[in-house]
């Protein structure tokens, strides 16, 4: 509708590191970066977090909901999940819960739902910057210096 606004979500496939060339023409070595699945409904916030985590040496995929995240982990084995915003109801994210991956939850909500994600959950305030997320990933053993 005119005046209502429009939201576009563009998903592009990631390139295969084995097929990429560096600027000087040599093949790059295959990366073995830790895999992070980010669940964030706000596209702008997701872009900011993805860029920061990727700059920290992580391979990151974004899902706008835990339902989409469940679909992603079927073909892309994440090592950790970062959930930003209010945790979704206990029935959502069944596949993620089944995998029992370490989870970093960024939320201001005071909810018991945060602990329901699994045995290794780190809760941070939603205003937390990417540096604190990287520190939490180090605490979980996902990142090593």
Secondary structure, 3 states (H helix, E strand, C coil): CCCCCCCCCCCCCCCCHHHCECCCCCECCCCCCCEEEEECCCHHHHHHHHHHHHHCCCEEEEECCHHHHHHHHHHCCCCEEEEECCCCCCCCCHHHHHHCCEEEEECCCCCHHHHHHCCCEEEECCCCCHHHHHHHHHHCCCCCC
